[in-house]
């Protein structure tokens, strides 16, 4: 699936309990070729950034870091798989893992606004 994420805004649809992204978290995406990056904040996240490569499959291989409301710096990795909603919006199905804290894994979904 090919897409252009530059200038797109995403919000959280769901997340496992061990995640910090919630319905108040907003992602502002940018893209230049196969390079993708975003800033995000809201809810439990004070400020965050992610950077990703677009894989030949269209998935995003990303790393992220943010500061949460407790002042902790959190790090993680994520494989995001794009699909389309019935309304034609991009929906990312995300398998992620913390690279700090308890090192647990989770699943989340974000959708284009």
C-alpha atoms as one frame of an Amber mdcrd trajectory, in Angstrom:
protein
   0.000   0.000   0.000   1.459   3.343  -1.046   0.594   6.513   0.850   1.807
  10.036   1.521   1.807  10.862   5.217   3.169  14.389   4.872   0.940  16.788
   6.805  -1.456  14.079   8.017  -2.780  14.060  11.583  -3.614  10.859  13.476
  -5.377  10.083  16.747  -5.456   6.948  18.856  -8.308   4.473  18.415  -7.117
   1.825  20.886  -4.106   0.757  22.942  -3.238  -2.018  25.353  -3.164  -1.133
  29.054   0.662  -1.019  29.206   0.784   1.780  26.601   0.820   5.517  27.278
  -0.788   6.786  24.056  -4.493   7.499  24.556  -7.478   9.153  22.923  -6.060
  12.630  23.741  -2.737  11.935  21.977  -2.363  13.621  18.558   0.321  12.693
  15.993   1.525  15.159  13.316   3.197  13.166  10.520   5.715  14.187   7.866
   7.227  12.226   5.004  10.054  12.610   2.523  10.328   9.542   0.294  10.822
   6.475   2.481  11.592   8.585   5.579   8.709   9.311   7.976   8.735  11.291
  11.217   6.152  12.697  13.588   5.707  14.793  16.694   3.077  13.736  19.204
   1.641  14.927  22.506  -1.505  14.910  24.588  -2.969  12.906  27.424  -0.176
  11.072  29.274   2.417  12.284  26.728   4.053  15.686  27.301   6.192  15.570
  24.129   7.200  12.776  21.795   8.918  12.082  18.488   9.085   9.111  16.174
  11.153   8.289  13.112  10.524   5.471  10.652  11.527   3.839   7.404   8.815
   2.794   4.962   9.430  -0.884   4.186   8.741  -2.374   0.712   5.535  -3.847
   2.211   4.324  -0.320   3.088   4.751  -0.967   6.813   6.564   1.555   8.987
   9.587   0.320  10.958   9.806   2.964  13.661  11.513   3.984  16.857   9.944
   6.459  19.244  10.696   8.360  22.429   8.641  10.629  24.639   8.414  12.244
  28.039   5.326  11.273  30.017   3.426  13.250  32.673   5.622  11.655  35.384
   8.740  13.127  33.736  10.029   9.737  32.577  11.762   9.387  29.208  10.294
   6.331  27.473  11.731   4.564  24.409  10.207   1.995  22.092  10.015   0.318
  18.712   6.973  -0.316  16.570   5.925  -2.028  13.346   2.921  -0.171  11.891
   0.803  -1.808   9.197  -1.386   0.539   7.111  -4.947  -0.289   6.095  -7.833
   1.864   4.921 -11.073   2.486   6.788 -14.421   2.321   4.988 -14.219   6.133
   4.797 -10.868   5.935   2.974  -8.764   7.125   5.923  -5.412   5.511   6.802
  -5.534   3.247   9.850  -2.256   1.966  11.324  -2.310  -1.338  13.208   0.727
  -1.185  15.466   2.709  -3.890  17.219   5.075  -2.179  19.645   7.546  -2.891
  22.429   9.057  -0.717  25.127  12.850  -0.429  24.991  12.791   1.099  28.490
  10.836   0.403  31.642   9.389  -3.114  31.793  10.246  -3.944  28.132   6.669
  -5.217  27.599   4.880  -5.387  24.250   1.503  -4.117  23.139  -0.894  -3.389
  20.292  -2.467  -0.103  19.279  -4.326   1.522  16.405  -4.232   5.118  15.185
  -6.422   6.634  12.484  -6.099   9.632  10.181  -8.273  12.613  11.164
